[in-house]
Amino acid sequence: MKFFQKEIKLSPYKRGFHLITSKIEDAFPEIKHIKVGQLQVFIKHTSASLTINENADPSVRVDFESHINKMIPENMPYYIHTYEGPDDMPAHIKASLLGPSIQIPITNGNLNLGTWQGIYLCEHRDYGGSRKLIITAFGV
């Protein structure tokens, strides 16, 4: 069994849902050395998350942002954690709901995603800054 791991730093993204599949593939060519395995991507932050969804139509990402902001609004009177700004506590909730990691099969050296699937960075802060990802691949 082979194991590879790398930490990468993404440039800052504005608030929203962003396709980062190619950034991960470009930063981690070791995937090509695995015939059958798994790729795990973990984000080292509490106000951003990762998910997999539609990679073709950008309006899907806009709708994700619109809907999650309706589900988890800013400036709620019951928020106690407010000293980092009105977007911070909602960002923590959004990140917990979507999660800090994803797992994708590797088949013959390639990510085995569906035709219309891509990896999203979900940036929940207005000014979240750069984000660090731990990428781990393992298999035979």
N, CA and C of each residue as an Amber inpcrd file, in Angstrom:
protein
   420
   0.8410000  -1.1740000   0.0000000   0.0000000   0.0000000   0.0000000
   0.8910000   1.2430000   0.0000000   0.4580000   2.2580000  -0.7660000
   1.1910000   3.5270000  -0.8440000   0.4030000   4.5980000  -0.1040000
   1.1270000   5.5050000   0.5590000   0.5230000   6.6390000   1.2450000
   1.2430000   7.9110000   0.8190000   0.4890000   8.9340000   0.4910000
   1.0390000  10.2470000   0.1550000   0.2280000  11.2940000   0.9150000
   0.9270000  12.3300000   1.3740000   0.2160000  13.4080000   2.0650000
   0.9240000  14.7230000   1.8180000   0.1180000  15.7730000   1.6610000
   0.6760000  17.0870000   1.3890000  -0.2730000  18.1360000   1.9480000
   0.3030000  19.2260000   2.4290000  -0.5050000  20.3850000   2.8160000
  -0.3570000  21.4440000   1.7280000  -1.4840000  21.9870000   1.2660000
  -1.4430000  23.0610000   0.2860000  -2.1720000  24.2720000   0.8560000
  -1.7890000  25.4300000   0.3670000  -2.3960000  26.6830000   0.8000000
  -3.1100000  27.3020000  -0.3960000  -4.4200000  27.4930000  -0.2580000
  -5.1980000  28.1310000  -1.3110000  -5.1650000  29.6470000  -1.1340000
  -5.0940000  30.3620000  -2.2170000  -5.2190000  31.8130000  -2.1640000
  -6.6110000  32.1640000  -1.6400000  -6.7640000  33.3650000  -1.0800000
  -8.0820000  33.7510000  -0.5710000  -9.1540000  33.7660000  -1.6680000
 -10.3230000  33.3210000  -1.2960000 -11.5040000  33.3640000  -2.1570000
 -12.5430000  34.2520000  -1.4910000 -13.3580000  34.9000000  -2.3090000
 -14.4620000  35.6560000  -1.7350000 -15.4970000  34.6790000  -1.1860000
 -16.3800000  35.1680000  -0.3850000 -17.4390000  34.3420000   0.1820000
 -18.2390000  33.6900000  -0.9360000 -18.4910000  32.3830000  -0.7820000
 -19.2400000  31.6400000  -1.7850000 -18.6990000  30.2350000  -1.9540000
 -19.1610000  29.5770000  -2.9970000 -18.8110000  28.1930000  -3.2920000
 -17.9490000  28.1900000  -4.5520000 -16.7550000  27.5930000  -4.4480000
 -15.7560000  27.6950000  -5.5160000 -15.2410000  26.3140000  -5.9010000
 -15.1700000  26.0430000  -7.2080000 -14.6080000  24.7800000  -7.6930000
 -13.0910000  24.7800000  -7.5200000 -12.5820000  23.7520000  -6.8510000
 -11.1280000  23.6640000  -6.6300000 -10.5720000  22.3060000  -7.0690000
 -11.3400000  21.5340000  -7.8120000 -10.8960000  20.1990000  -8.2380000
  -9.5410000  20.2590000  -8.9350000  -9.4040000  21.1420000  -9.9070000
  -8.1500000  21.1960000 -10.6730000  -6.9830000  21.6600000  -9.8080000
  -7.2410000  22.5240000  -8.8370000  -6.1620000  22.9620000  -7.9410000
  -5.6260000  21.7840000  -7.1280000  -6.5240000  20.9240000  -6.6850000
  -6.1050000  19.7500000  -5.9160000  -5.3510000  18.7700000  -6.8100000
  -5.8790000  18.5040000  -7.9890000  -5.2090000  17.5760000  -8.9130000
  -3.8330000  18.1000000  -9.3160000  -3.7360000  19.4010000  -9.5930000
  -2.4550000  19.9800000 -10.0080000  -1.4270000  19.9600000  -8.8790000
  -1.8880000  20.1670000  -7.6550000  -0.9740000  20.2140000  -6.5060000
  -0.5580000  18.8340000  -6.0120000  -1.2410000  17.7980000  -6.4870000
  -1.0280000  16.4640000  -5.9190000  -0.9020000  15.4090000  -7.0250000
   0.1640000  15.4830000  -7.8310000   0.3360000  14.5320000  -8.9310000
   0.5740000  13.0950000  -8.4640000   0.8310000  12.9050000  -7.1630000
   1.0510000  11.5610000  -6.6160000  -0.1690000  10.6530000  -6.8210000
  -1.3180000  11.2570000  -7.0470000  -2.5370000  10.4700000  -7.3180000
  -2.2900000   9.4970000  -8.4700000  -1.4900000   9.9110000  -9.4310000
  -1.2240000   9.0900000 -10.6280000  -0.5520000   7.7610000 -10.2910000
   0.0410000   7.6600000  -9.0950000   0.7530000   6.4450000  -8.6820000
  -0.1530000   5.4200000  -8.0040000  -1.4410000   5.7040000  -7.9270000
  -2.3670000   4.8030000  -7.2330000  -3.3700000   4.2380000  -8.2300000
  -3.4260000   2.9130000  -8.2820000  -4.3630000   2.2360000  -9.1880000
  -5.7630000   2.1670000  -8.5750000  -5.8290000   1.7560000  -7.3120000
  -7.0950000   1.6710000  -6.5760000  -6.8540000   2.2490000  -5.1920000
  -7.6320000   3.2730000  -4.8240000  -7.4260000   3.8690000  -3.5080000
  -8.4370000   4.9520000  -3.1960000  -8.0370000   5.8010000  -2.2790000
  -8.8930000   6.8780000  -1.7960000  -8.0920000   8.1640000  -1.6680000
  -8.7770000   9.2780000  -1.9210000  -8.2180000  10.5950000  -1.6640000
  -9.0740000  11.2450000  -0.5930000  -8.4250000  11.7450000   0.4530000
  -9.1340000  12.5140000   1.4600000  -8.6090000  13.9350000   1.4170000
  -9.5340000  14.8940000   1.4580000  -9.1730000  16.3060000   1.5190000
  -9.7960000  16.8670000   2.7860000  -8.9650000  17.5150000   3.6150000
  -9.3870000  18.0460000   4.9080000  -9.0130000  19.5150000   4.9740000
  -9.9480000  20.3630000   5.3690000  -9.6700000  21.7910000   5.5150000
  -9.4040000  22.1100000   6.9800000  -8.3260000  22.8550000   7.2260000
  -7.8830000  23.1430000   8.5950000  -8.4650000  24.4660000   9.1110000
  -9.7670000  24.6160000   8.9670000 -10.4130000  25.8670000   9.3630000
 -11.8180000  25.5820000   9.8700000 -12.3370000  26.4940000  10.6920000
 -13.6700000  26.3030000  11.2710000 -14.7290000  27.2070000  10.6630000
 -14.3590000  28.0020000   9.6650000 -15.3410000  28.8810000   9.0290000
 -15.3740000  28.7030000   7.5090000 -14.8610000  27.5740000   7.0500000
 -14.9390000  27.1810000   5.6390000 -15.1200000  25.6690000   5.6250000
 -15.6130000  25.1490000   4.5140000 -15.8810000  23.7140000   4.4490000
 -15.6360000  23.2030000   3.0410000 -15.8420000  21.9060000   2.8730000
 -15.6730000  21.2390000   1.5840000 -16.9250000  20.4260000   1.2820000
 -17.2470000  20.3260000   0.0050000 -18.3190000  19.4370000  -0.4320000
 -18.0830000  19.0890000  -1.8920000 -18.8700000  18.1550000  -2.3890000
 -18.8100000  17.7540000  -3.7980000 -20.1750000  18.0060000  -4.4030000
 -20.1820000  18.6580000  -5.5710000 -21.4460000  18.8890000  -6.2530000
 -21.1970000  19.2870000  -7.6990000 -22.1960000  19.8480000  -8.3370000
 -22.2320000  20.2220000  -9.7600000 -20.9970000  21.0240000 -10.1760000
 -20.3590000  20.5860000 -11.2530000 -19.1640000  21.2940000 -11.7200000
 -19.3610000  22.0040000 -13.0610000 -20.5350000  21.8960000 -13.6680000
 -20.7220000  22.4550000 -15.0050000 -21.4120000  23.8190000 -14.9950000
 -22.4960000  23.9430000 -14.2780000 -23.2890000  25.1710000 -14.3060000
 -22.9720000  26.0280000 -13.0760000 -22.3300000  27.1820000 -13.2550000
 -21.9510000  28.0160000 -12.1160000 -23.1400000  28.5550000 -11.3170000
 -24.3310000  28.5600000 -11.9040000 -25.4930000  29.0590000 -11.1600000
 -25.8200000  28.1640000  -9.9640000 -25.4000000  26.8980000 -10.0090000
 -25.6050000  26.0060000  -8.8640000 -24.8630000  26.5530000  -7.6440000
 -23.6500000  27.0160000  -7.8410000 -22.8600000  27.5480000  -6.7270000
 -23.4720000  28.8360000  -6.1760000 -24.0260000  29.6490000  -7.0480000
 -24.7170000  30.8680000  -6.6040000 -25.9440000  30.4970000  -5.7770000
 -26.6980000  29.5150000  -6.2440000 -27.8860000  29.0740000  -5.5030000
 -27.5220000  28.4650000  -4.1550000 -26.4240000  27.7250000  -4.0980000
 -25.9490000  27.1910000  -2.8110000 -25.7330000  28.3360000  -1.8220000
 -25.0200000  29.3600000  -2.2550000 -24.7220000  30.4910000  -1.3680000
 -26.0130000  31.1920000  -0.9340000 -26.9150000  31.4260000  -1.8610000
 -28.1830000  32.0870000  -1.5250000 -28.9800000  31.2670000  -0.5180000
 -29.0690000  29.9700000  -0.7510000 -29.8850000  29.1230000   0.1140000
 -29.2820000  28.9590000   1.5060000 -27.9910000  28.7330000   1.5740000
 -27.3930000  28.5290000   2.8980000 -27.4640000  29.8040000   3.7290000
 -27.4350000  30.9790000   3.0730000 -27.5690000  32.2440000   3.8020000
 -28.9940000  32.4420000   4.3250000 -29.9790000  31.8930000   3.6390000
 -31.3640000  31.9220000   4.1420000 -31.5090000  30.9640000   5.3200000
 -30.8730000  29.7960000   5.2090000 -30.9550000  28.8000000   6.2770000
 -30.2530000  29.2670000   7.5480000 -29.1160000  29.9510000   7.3740000
 -28.2700000  30.3410000   8.5050000 -27.9400000  31.8290000   8.3420000
 -28.8460000  32.6900000   8.7730000 -28.6530000  34.1300000   8.5650000
 -27.6650000  34.7440000   9.5590000 -27.1990000  35.9260000   9.2100000
 -26.3470000  36.7170000  10.0940000 -27.2180000  37.5320000  11.0520000
 -26.5670000  38.0800000  12.0760000 -27.1870000  39.0380000  13.0000000
 -28.3910000  38.4970000  13.7550000 -28.3640000  37.2280000  14.0700000
 -29.4700000  36.6880000  14.8570000 -29.2910000  37.1140000  16.3180000
 -30.3730000  37.5340000  16.9750000 -30.2390000  38.0740000  18.3290000
 -29.7590000  37.0570000  19.3640000 -29.8640000  35.7780000  19.0680000
 -29.4370000  34.7520000  20.0250000 -27.9730000  34.3600000  19.8620000
 -27.2660000  34.8840000  18.8450000 -25.8370000  34.6030000  18.7250000
 -25.0870000  35.3210000  19.8420000 -24.2470000  34.5930000  20.5440000
 -23.4070000  35.1650000  21.5950000 -22.0040000  35.4400000  21.0500000
 -21.5160000  34.5610000  20.2010000 -20.1750000  34.6930000  19.6010000
 -20.2710000  35.6940000  18.4430000 -20.1000000  36.9750000  18.7520000
 -20.2830000  38.0210000  17.7320000 -19.0780000  38.9400000  17.5760000
 -18.0690000  38.8060000  18.4160000 -16.9720000  39.7760000  18.4190000
 -16.0650000  39.6880000  17.1930000 -16.1760000  38.6250000  16.3780000
 -15.3680000  38.5330000  15.1560000 -16.1460000  38.9910000  13.9170000
 -17.3170000  39.5470000  14.1120000 -18.1070000  40.0660000  13.0090000
 -19.3810000  39.2850000  12.7950000 -20.3390000  39.8720000  12.0900000
 -21.6420000  39.2340000  11.9070000 -21.6140000  37.9790000  11.0360000
 -20.5540000  37.8040000  10.2440000 -20.4710000  36.6180000   9.3850000
 -19.7870000  35.4340000  10.0710000 -19.1960000  35.6600000  11.2620000
 -18.3710000  34.6130000  11.8620000 -19.1740000  33.4540000  12.4450000
 -20.1250000  33.7060000  13.3240000 -20.8830000  32.5940000  13.9190000
 -21.6610000  31.8260000  12.8560000 -22.3370000  32.5080000  11.9170000
 -22.9760000  31.7440000  10.8410000 -21.9740000  30.9030000  10.0460000
 -20.7500000  31.4040000   9.8670000 -19.7230000  30.6440000   9.1440000
 -19.3710000  29.3630000   9.8790000 -19.2890000  29.4230000  11.2030000
 -19.0020000  28.2130000  11.9850000 -20.1280000  27.1800000  11.8260000
 -21.3540000  27.6400000  11.8690000 -22.4990000  26.7200000  11.7260000
 -22.5050000  26.0920000  10.3330000 -22.3160000  26.9040000   9.3030000
 -22.2920000  26.4010000   7.9250000 -21.1770000  25.3740000   7.7430000
 -19.9990000  25.6750000   8.2940000 -18.8650000  24.7630000   8.1700000
 -19.1540000  23.4280000   8.8640000 -19.8400000  23.4810000  10.0070000
 -20.1770000  22.2290000  10.7020000 -21.2050000  21.4190000   9.9340000
 -22.1560000  22.0830000   9.3150000 -23.1800000  21.3570000   8.5580000
 -22.6160000  20.7070000   7.2970000 -21.7380000  21.4060000   6.5940000
 -21.1740000  20.8490000   5.3610000 -19.9720000  19.9440000   5.6260000
 -19.1930000  20.2540000   6.6440000 -18.1000000  19.3770000   7.0390000
 -16.7310000  19.8120000   6.5660000 -15.6910000  19.3270000   7.2710000
 -14.3190000  19.7110000   6.9730000 -13.5900000  18.7940000   5.9930000
 -14.2230000  17.6960000   5.5640000 -13.4800000  16.7710000   4.7050000
 -14.3850000  16.0620000   3.7150000 -13.7400000  15.5990000   2.6580000
 -14.4090000  14.7830000   1.6460000 -13.4970000  13.6120000   1.3080000
 -14.0710000  12.5610000   0.7800000 -13.3160000  11.3900000   0.3500000
 -13.7730000  11.0120000  -1.0490000 -12.8100000  10.7110000  -1.9200000
 -13.0910000  10.3960000  -3.3230000 -12.3040000   9.1540000  -3.7090000
 -12.9360000   8.2100000  -4.4050000 -12.1880000   7.0520000  -4.8970000
 -11.1440000   7.4710000  -5.9420000 -10.0400000   6.7530000  -5.9360000
  -9.0280000   6.8870000  -6.9890000  -9.0570000   5.5930000  -7.7830000
  -9.1810000   5.7180000  -9.1010000  -9.2020000   4.5580000  -9.9900000
  -8.2380000   4.8130000 -11.1430000  -7.2720000   3.9220000 -11.2990000
  -6.2750000   4.0330000 -12.3730000  -5.6220000   5.4140000 -12.4230000
  -5.2630000   5.9320000 -11.2470000  -4.5200000   7.1830000 -11.1700000
  -5.3320000   8.4500000 -11.3300000  -6.6510000   8.3320000 -11.3300000
  -7.5210000   9.4970000 -11.5000000  -8.5920000   9.5350000 -10.4240000
  -9.0410000  10.7430000 -10.0880000 -10.1800000  10.8630000  -9.1890000
 -11.4050000  10.3090000  -9.8990000 -12.1140000   9.4420000  -9.2240000
 -13.2710000   8.7760000  -9.8350000 -14.5500000   9.5190000  -9.4440000
 -14.6230000  10.7680000  -9.9210000 -15.8060000  11.5960000  -9.7080000
 -16.8120000  11.3370000 -10.8230000 -18.0740000  11.6310000 -10.5380000
 -19.0950000  11.5440000 -11.5730000 -18.8880000  12.6240000 -12.6260000
 -19.5340000  12.4630000 -13.7570000 -19.3730000  13.3740000 -14.8940000
 -19.5520000  14.8320000 -14.5020000 -20.5230000  15.1350000 -13.6750000
 -20.8460000  16.5170000 -13.3420000 -20.4170000  16.8830000 -11.9210000
 -19.5000000  16.1270000 -11.3250000 -19.0930000  16.3950000  -9.9500000
 -17.7590000  17.1300000  -9.8850000 -17.6680000  18.0400000  -8.9310000
 -16.4320000  18.7390000  -8.6550000 -16.3150000  19.0120000  -7.1720000
 -15.1030000  19.3250000  -6.7390000 -14.8340000  19.6270000  -5.3350000
 -15.0230000  21.1230000  -5.1190000 -15.8230000  21.4620000  -4.1190000
 -16.0690000  22.8600000  -3.7750000 -15.3080000  23.2390000  -2.5020000
 -14.6790000  24.3990000  -2.5330000 -14.3150000  25.1110000  -1.3150000
 -15.5090000  25.9910000  -0.9960000 -16.0360000  25.8510000   0.1890000
 -17.1730000  26.6430000   0.6310000 -16.6400000  27.6910000   1.5980000
 -16.4750000  28.8950000   1.0970000 -15.9360000  29.9910000   1.9210000
 -17.1160000  30.7190000   2.5510000 -17.1990000  30.6580000   3.8670000
 -18.3500000  31.1960000   4.5790000 -18.0930000  32.5660000   5.2060000
 -16.8760000  33.0670000   5.1320000 -16.5630000  34.4000000   5.6680000
 -16.4850000  35.4110000   4.5300000 -16.7820000  36.6580000   4.8490000
 -16.6520000  37.7190000   3.8460000 -15.1910000  37.8810000   3.4320000
 -14.2840000  37.7960000   4.4090000 -12.8440000  37.9230000   4.1510000
 -12.1260000  36.8110000   4.9070000 -12.2310000  35.5980000   4.3960000
 -11.7070000  34.4320000   5.1020000 -10.2020000  34.2670000   5.0310000
  -9.5740000  34.8710000   4.0710000  -8.1260000  34.7110000   3.9280000
  -7.7690000  33.4020000   3.2400000  -6.4740000  33.1080000   3.2150000
  -6.0210000  31.8630000   2.5830000  -6.4820000  30.6820000   3.4340000
  -6.6270000  29.5310000   2.7930000  -7.1020000  28.3250000   3.4700000
  -6.1100000  27.2000000   3.2330000  -5.8670000  26.4050000   4.2890000
  -4.9500000  25.2750000   4.1940000  -5.7290000  23.9720000   4.1010000
  -5.2950000  23.1320000   3.1650000  -5.8890000  21.8000000   2.9840000
  -4.8210000  20.7360000   3.2110000  -5.2050000  19.6700000   3.8700000
  -4.3610000  18.4740000   3.9600000  -4.9520000  17.4720000   2.9700000
  -4.1230000  17.0450000   2.0400000  -4.5520000  16.0810000   1.0270000
  -3.8080000  14.7800000   1.2750000  -4.5630000  13.6990000   1.4370000
  -3.9790000  12.3970000   1.6920000  -4.5050000  11.4000000   0.6680000
  -3.6100000  10.6770000   0.0290000  -3.9930000   9.6260000  -0.9080000
  -3.3540000   8.3250000  -0.4490000  -4.1320000   7.2710000  -0.5680000
  -3.5950000   5.9550000  -0.2210000  -4.2430000   4.9030000  -1.0940000
  -3.5110000   3.8310000  -1.3140000  -4.0110000   2.7330000  -2.1290000
  -2.8820000   1.9120000  -2.7010000  -3.2130000   1.0980000  -3.6740000
  -2.2390000   0.2070000  -4.2980000  -2.0080000   0.6170000  -5.7440000
